[in-house]
Amino acid sequence: FEPGSLLLVVVVARVFPGPAILLPTFSGLGLVGIPFARFALRSALVTALYVPVALAATTLFGYAIVPLLGWWAWPGLFALSAVGLGGPWSRPLRRRVAALIGLKTGG
């Protein structure tokens, strides 16, 4: 593992939605022998930065969009995010993450 690779893997795993990438990534890190303390420190750092930023963005978005579009904008934003982050165009990034943690990818 290169010095910045573990941090990149943790950031990508946190930002992509759902357990479909989070659980396999974190399990894979353990299987390739990343020390728990090294992983936990980076995971805590990413979480400490990501959660407040995500909460602030969500709150600001809500204050801005609800008066304009109504409450139905939230499901629309969720669907758009899921398609944007989980669509076939995100495969190169998922392959890069898999390569960084040493997983084999099909195709």
QUIRAKA-V264335 format. One record per residue. SS is DSSP state (H for helix, E for strand, L for the rest). Layout:
SS
SS
This chain:
L
L
L
L
H
H
H
H
H
H
H
H
H
H
H
L
L
L
H
H
H
H
H
H
H
H
H
H
H
H
H
L
L
L
L
H
H
H
H
H
H
H
H
H
H
H
H
H
H
H
H
H
H
H
H
H
H
H
H
H
H
H
H
H
H
H
H
H
H
L
L
L
H
H
H
H
H
H
H
H
H
H
H
H
H
H
L
H
H
H
H
H
H
H
H
H
H
H
H
H
H
L
L
L
L
L
L
